[in-house]
Amino acid sequence: MVKSIEQQVYELVRPYAGTYLFNLKKVELTPTTDLDSDLGLDELEAEDLMTSFFETFNVAKEGFRIENYYPQAPVSWNPFRKTEPISVADFTIGMLIESAKAGKWLYD
């Protein structure tokens, strides 16, 4: 049986998804699953995943910048100054699926 691109992307992401601690239930993966907020991937894990993604699916890497999804927090030397949360773009499994189908990174 030939696996669909969606299935292949899920298989690539699965090792990064982890499991729930107490019942060892696998985390559910859907196209709307966010790699940062839902799976909790840090920048290095996301870079590792994306390197595998681009190689596995032969997707053109041009236009992909990890900084769009993991921006550097501003440095403040004032410990009393409250920093504003940084707004980041969605970084979902659906984006990987659509880009794998297109053969290039489709998002800014």
ABEGO torsion letter per residue (X at the ends): XBBBAAAAAAAAAAAAAEBBAAAGBBBBBBAABBAAAAAGBBAAAAAAAAAAAAAAAGBBABGBBAAAABBBBBBBABAABBBBBBBBBBBBAAAAAAAAAAGBBABX
